[in-house]
Amino acid sequence: MKKEIYIIIGLVVVLSVAMVSVAQAIPLSFVTVTAVDSSYGGRLSDYRISFQVGSSTEIQSQIRITFPAGFDVSRASSVAYGSTATSSVTAPSSTGSSIFASSTVSGQGIVAWLADGAVTPASDTIEITVSDIQNPYAGNTSVVVDVQTKTRAGGNIDGGSSTAFTIFASPPANLEVSVDKTSPSSLFTTPSAATTISAGSEYVIKGVSNDSGGSSVQKVEVSVDGGTTWALAVREGDYGSTGSYAWKYVWANPTAGEHTIKVRATDTKSNRETPSAGVAVTVVAPVVESTPSSSETPTTSVGGTTIQSLQLQVVSLQQQVVALLQQLLQLLTGQM
């Protein structure tokens, strides 16, 4: 009898765990896949994958992106990330380095391994760019890409499939295919030259970067020390034109002195902008008003004359009156 009870208890536990796992697995939303360079059969292209994680989970260890048969992913490289304006993906260091420690290829899948401590909150939107995927040779084919978030042990968390997109027949052999070798360009919207900033108070630096070479901006970095050190800016949204990338950087603790702020952007083909001369700003320490102590005499000015000056004049007049009284007394004494 005891044996049967133990078996029943074990089944209840297993079913409970399975129910919890099923309850936690939520489909990924808004999964889209975009060919950055080419949608023609047999051509190499970068692919940008965007999706929203489940509403009750966090990415723990890895993201697996699976292309259907016919795609050659063996050369896949340079897995990098971008994020929407609301994204709060954390990087493992203050320098803003990629959240992915490495990537591997297995079969038709690319696995992006997250660095230690890198997580993304529930309902966050993630954008990943994977380089050098060869399209299938068969043209005019509708395909979908599968995306899964997985635990450190490889267990599934959330999953979803992209909306269908088309791989077209190869273009004529004499059709010239352009390769993006153009670096992005950036400009500041805030601050302008000669701006004065208060030391010790957060200051938000904003701007927009644009890539006109055919790919898109992958990341933007800002330097507040003339280009010696760089930190990753956060994307704010598009300006509405292809390749544009609005961004901001929060300068947490400006220090007093002269500073040159610079910006550089990198696109999905690893073309990095050469920074311009930047914007020169002045950071000033806040003025602290001193309160006189009780032992100090206030130096309030009245009509251009201070109280201390008036006090000295009164003392001088008193001394003159005493001297005149002494002289008058001597004259009166001599007459008597």
C-alpha positions as CSV (number, residue, x, y, z in Angstrom):
1,M,0.0,0.0,0.0
2,K,2.8,2.4,0.9
3,K,4.5,1.7,-2.4
4,E,1.3,2.8,-4.3
5,I,1.1,6.0,-2.2
6,Y,4.7,6.9,-3.0
7,I,4.1,6.3,-6.7
8,I,1.0,8.5,-6.7
9,I,2.9,11.3,-4.8
10,G,5.7,11.1,-7.3
11,L,3.3,11.4,-10.3
12,V,1.7,14.4,-8.6
13,V,5.1,16.1,-8.2
14,V,6.1,15.4,-11.8
15,L,2.8,16.7,-13.2
16,S,3.0,19.8,-11.0
17,V,6.5,20.7,-12.3
18,A,5.4,20.1,-15.9
19,M,2.4,22.4,-15.4
20,V,4.6,25.1,-13.9
21,S,7.0,24.8,-16.9
22,V,4.1,24.9,-19.4
23,A,2.6,27.9,-17.6
24,Q,5.9,29.8,-17.7
25,A,6.6,29.1,-21.4
26,I,5.2,32.1,-23.3
27,P,5.4,32.7,-27.0
28,L,7.8,35.3,-28.2
29,S,6.0,38.3,-29.8
30,F,6.6,40.5,-32.8
31,V,9.3,38.2,-34.3
32,T,10.6,39.8,-37.5
33,V,13.6,38.9,-39.7
34,T,15.0,41.4,-42.2
35,A,17.7,40.7,-44.8
36,V,20.1,43.7,-44.5
37,D,22.1,43.2,-47.7
38,S,20.3,40.8,-50.1
39,S,17.1,38.7,-50.4
40,Y,18.4,37.0,-53.6
41,G,19.1,33.3,-53.7
42,G,22.7,32.2,-53.1
43,R,23.8,35.6,-51.9
44,L,25.5,36.4,-48.5
45,S,23.5,38.7,-46.3
46,D,23.4,39.9,-42.7
47,Y,20.1,39.3,-41.0
48,R,18.4,41.5,-38.3
49,I,16.2,39.5,-36.0
50,S,13.9,41.4,-33.7
51,F,11.5,40.0,-31.0
52,Q,9.8,40.7,-27.7
53,V,10.5,38.3,-24.8
54,G,7.7,36.7,-22.9
55,S,5.8,38.7,-20.3
56,S,6.9,36.6,-17.3
57,T,10.4,35.4,-18.1
58,E,13.9,36.7,-18.4
59,I,16.6,35.5,-20.8
60,Q,19.0,33.6,-18.7
61,S,21.8,32.1,-20.8
62,Q,21.3,31.8,-24.5
63,I,19.2,32.7,-27.6
64,R,18.9,30.2,-30.4
65,I,18.1,31.4,-33.9
66,T,17.2,28.6,-36.4
67,F,17.2,29.1,-40.1
68,P,15.3,26.6,-42.3
69,A,17.0,24.1,-44.5
70,G,18.7,25.6,-47.6
71,F,20.3,28.5,-45.7
72,D,24.1,28.1,-45.1
73,V,24.8,29.4,-41.6
74,S,28.3,27.8,-41.3
75,R,30.0,31.2,-41.8
76,A,27.7,33.0,-39.4
77,S,29.8,35.5,-37.4
78,S,29.7,38.8,-35.5
79,V,26.6,38.3,-33.5
80,A,25.8,41.7,-32.1
81,Y,22.8,43.3,-30.5
82,G,20.8,46.5,-30.7
83,S,17.7,47.5,-28.7
84,T,14.7,49.7,-28.9
85,A,14.1,52.9,-27.0
86,T,12.4,51.0,-24.2
87,S,15.1,48.3,-23.9
88,S,17.1,48.0,-20.8
89,V,19.4,45.2,-21.7
90,T,22.4,45.3,-19.3
91,A,26.0,44.8,-20.4
92,P,28.6,43.0,-18.2
93,S,30.7,46.1,-17.8
94,S,30.4,49.9,-17.6
95,T,32.1,50.2,-21.0
96,G,28.9,49.1,-22.8
97,S,30.4,46.0,-24.4
98,S,28.1,43.5,-26.1
99,I,25.8,41.4,-23.9
100,F,26.9,38.3,-25.9
101,A,30.1,36.6,-24.7
102,S,30.2,34.4,-27.8
103,S,28.2,32.6,-30.5
104,T,28.3,29.1,-31.9
105,V,26.8,27.4,-34.9
106,S,25.0,24.0,-34.6
107,G,23.2,22.6,-37.6
108,Q,20.9,25.3,-38.9
109,G,21.0,27.2,-35.6
110,I,23.1,30.1,-34.3
111,V,23.4,30.2,-30.5
112,A,24.2,33.5,-28.9
113,W,25.7,32.9,-25.4
114,L,25.0,35.7,-23.0
115,A,27.8,37.1,-20.9
116,D,27.6,36.6,-17.1
117,G,25.0,38.8,-15.6
118,A,23.4,39.8,-18.9
119,V,19.6,39.6,-18.7
120,T,16.7,41.2,-20.4
121,P,13.5,42.2,-18.5
122,A,10.1,40.7,-19.4
123,S,8.3,42.3,-22.3
124,D,11.5,43.8,-23.6
125,T,12.3,44.0,-27.3
126,I,15.7,42.7,-28.5
127,E,17.3,43.2,-31.9
128,I,20.1,40.9,-33.0
129,T,22.2,41.1,-36.1
130,V,23.9,37.9,-37.5
131,S,26.4,38.3,-40.3
132,D,27.3,36.2,-43.4
133,I,24.3,34.0,-43.8
134,Q,24.1,32.5,-47.3
135,N,20.6,32.4,-48.8
136,P,19.2,29.2,-50.3
137,Y,19.7,29.0,-54.1
138,A,16.1,28.2,-54.7
139,G,14.4,31.5,-55.5
140,N,10.8,32.7,-54.9
141,T,10.6,30.8,-51.6
142,S,8.7,31.9,-48.5
143,V,10.5,31.1,-45.3
144,V,10.3,31.6,-41.6
145,V,13.0,31.7,-38.8
146,D,12.5,30.2,-35.4
147,V,13.7,32.0,-32.2
148,Q,14.0,30.4,-28.7
149,T,15.3,31.7,-25.4
150,K,16.9,29.0,-23.3
151,T,18.2,28.4,-19.8
152,R,21.9,27.9,-19.0
153,A,21.2,24.1,-19.1
154,G,19.6,24.4,-22.5
155,G,15.9,24.1,-21.4
156,N,13.4,26.1,-23.4
157,I,11.9,29.3,-21.9
158,D,10.1,31.1,-24.7
159,G,9.8,30.5,-28.4
160,G,8.3,31.9,-31.6
161,S,8.5,32.0,-35.4
162,S,9.0,35.1,-37.6
163,T,6.5,36.4,-40.1
164,A,7.2,34.8,-43.5
165,F,9.6,36.6,-45.8
166,T,10.7,35.8,-49.4
167,I,14.0,34.7,-50.9
168,F,13.9,35.8,-54.6
169,A,15.5,34.2,-57.6
170,S,19.1,35.2,-58.2
171,P,19.5,38.4,-60.1
172,P,21.3,38.4,-63.5
173,A,25.0,37.6,-63.3
174,N,25.9,41.1,-64.7
175,L,23.8,42.9,-62.0
176,E,26.2,44.8,-59.7
177,V,25.6,44.2,-56.0
178,S,26.9,47.0,-53.8
179,V,28.8,46.3,-50.6
180,D,28.6,48.8,-47.7
181,K,32.0,50.2,-47.0
182,T,30.7,53.6,-45.9
183,S,31.0,54.6,-42.2
184,P,28.1,56.1,-40.4
185,S,27.9,59.8,-39.5
186,S,26.7,61.4,-36.3
187,L,25.7,64.8,-35.0
188,F,24.8,66.2,-31.6
189,T,21.4,67.8,-30.9
190,T,22.3,68.4,-27.2
191,P,24.6,70.1,-26.2
192,S,25.7,72.9,-28.5
193,A,29.1,74.4,-28.5
194,A,30.1,76.6,-25.5
195,T,27.3,75.1,-23.3
196,T,27.8,75.5,-19.6
197,I,27.0,72.5,-17.5
198,S,26.7,72.2,-13.7
199,A,29.2,69.9,-12.0
200,G,27.8,66.9,-10.1
201,S,24.4,66.9,-11.8
202,E,23.3,64.4,-14.5
203,Y,23.4,65.8,-18.0
204,V,21.7,64.1,-21.0
205,I,23.7,64.1,-24.2
206,K,21.6,63.5,-27.3
207,G,22.1,63.1,-31.0
208,V,21.3,61.2,-34.2
209,S,23.5,58.9,-36.3
210,N,22.9,57.9,-39.9
211,D,24.2,55.2,-42.2
212,S,24.0,55.9,-45.9
213,G,26.0,52.9,-47.2
214,G,23.1,50.4,-47.4
215,S,23.3,48.8,-43.9
216,S,22.2,50.3,-40.6
217,V,23.7,51.7,-37.4
218,Q,24.4,49.0,-34.9
219,K,25.7,51.0,-31.9
220,V,26.7,54.5,-30.9
221,E,29.5,55.4,-28.4
222,V,30.1,58.7,-26.6
223,S,33.2,60.2,-25.1
224,V,33.3,63.1,-22.6
225,D,37.1,63.2,-22.4
226,G,38.0,64.0,-26.0
227,G,38.1,60.4,-27.2
228,T,40.2,58.8,-24.5
229,T,37.4,56.6,-23.2
230,W,34.1,55.6,-24.8
231,A,30.7,54.5,-23.4
232,L,27.7,53.0,-25.1
233,A,24.7,55.3,-25.8
234,V,21.1,54.1,-25.6
235,R,18.9,54.1,-28.7
236,E,15.8,56.4,-28.5
237,G,14.1,55.6,-31.8
238,D,14.2,56.2,-35.5
239,Y,14.0,59.6,-37.1
240,G,11.8,58.0,-39.8
241,S,14.4,57.5,-42.5
242,T,16.3,54.3,-43.3
243,G,19.6,54.0,-41.4
244,S,18.8,56.8,-38.9
245,Y,19.4,56.1,-35.3
246,A,18.5,58.5,-32.5
247,W,20.4,58.1,-29.2
248,K,21.1,59.5,-25.8
249,Y,23.8,59.2,-23.2
250,V,23.4,60.2,-19.5
251,W,26.6,61.9,-18.2
252,A,26.2,60.8,-14.6
253,N,28.7,63.0,-12.8
254,P,30.3,65.9,-14.8
255,T,33.4,67.2,-13.2
256,A,34.4,70.9,-13.2
257,G,36.6,72.0,-16.1
258,E,36.8,72.1,-19.9
259,H,35.5,69.0,-21.7
260,T,35.3,67.9,-25.4
261,I,32.4,65.6,-26.1
262,K,32.8,63.2,-29.1
263,V,30.6,60.6,-30.8
264,R,31.2,57.6,-33.1
265,A,28.8,55.2,-34.6
266,T,29.4,51.6,-36.0
267,D,27.1,50.0,-38.6
268,T,26.2,46.3,-39.0
269,K,29.1,45.8,-41.5
270,S,31.6,46.9,-38.8
271,N,32.3,50.3,-40.5
272,R,33.1,52.6,-37.7
273,E,32.9,56.4,-37.9
274,T,36.0,58.5,-37.4
275,P,35.0,61.1,-34.7
276,S,34.9,64.8,-35.6
277,A,36.4,67.5,-33.4
278,G,33.4,67.2,-31.1
279,V,31.6,69.8,-29.0
280,A,33.5,71.8,-26.3
281,V,31.6,72.5,-23.1
282,T,32.4,74.0,-19.7
283,V,31.5,72.3,-16.5
284,V,31.3,74.7,-13.6
285,A,31.1,74.0,-9.8
286,P,27.8,75.2,-8.2
287,V,28.1,78.5,-6.2
288,V,27.8,77.9,-2.4
289,E,26.5,80.9,-0.4
290,S,28.4,81.3,2.9
291,T,26.5,82.3,6.1
292,P,28.4,84.6,8.4
293,S,29.0,83.4,12.0
294,S,27.5,85.1,15.0
295,S,31.0,86.6,15.8
296,E,31.4,88.2,12.5
297,T,30.1,91.7,11.7
298,P,27.8,91.8,8.6
299,T,29.2,93.8,5.8
300,T,25.9,94.9,4.4
301,S,26.3,97.9,2.1
302,V,24.0,100.9,2.4
303,G,24.3,103.5,-0.4
304,G,27.7,102.2,-1.3
305,T,29.0,102.5,2.3
306,T,29.3,99.4,4.5
307,I,28.3,99.2,8.2
308,Q,32.0,98.7,9.2
309,S,32.9,102.0,7.4
310,L,30.2,103.8,9.2
311,Q,31.3,102.4,12.6
312,L,34.8,103.7,12.0
313,Q,33.5,107.2,11.1
314,V,31.4,107.3,14.3
315,V,34.4,106.4,16.4
316,S,36.5,109.2,14.7
317,L,33.8,111.8,15.4
318,Q,33.6,110.7,19.1
319,Q,37.3,111.2,19.4
320,Q,37.1,114.7,17.9
321,V,34.2,115.7,20.2
322,V,36.2,114.6,23.3
323,A,39.2,116.6,22.1
324,L,37.1,119.7,21.6
325,L,35.5,119.3,25.1
326,Q,39.0,119.1,26.7
327,Q,40.0,122.3,24.9
328,L,36.9,124.1,26.1
329,L,37.5,123.0,29.6
330,Q,41.0,124.3,29.6
331,L,39.8,127.7,28.3
332,L,37.1,128.0,31.0
333,T,39.6,127.0,33.7
334,G,42.1,129.7,32.6
335,Q,39.5,132.5,32.8
336,M,38.7,131.6,36.4
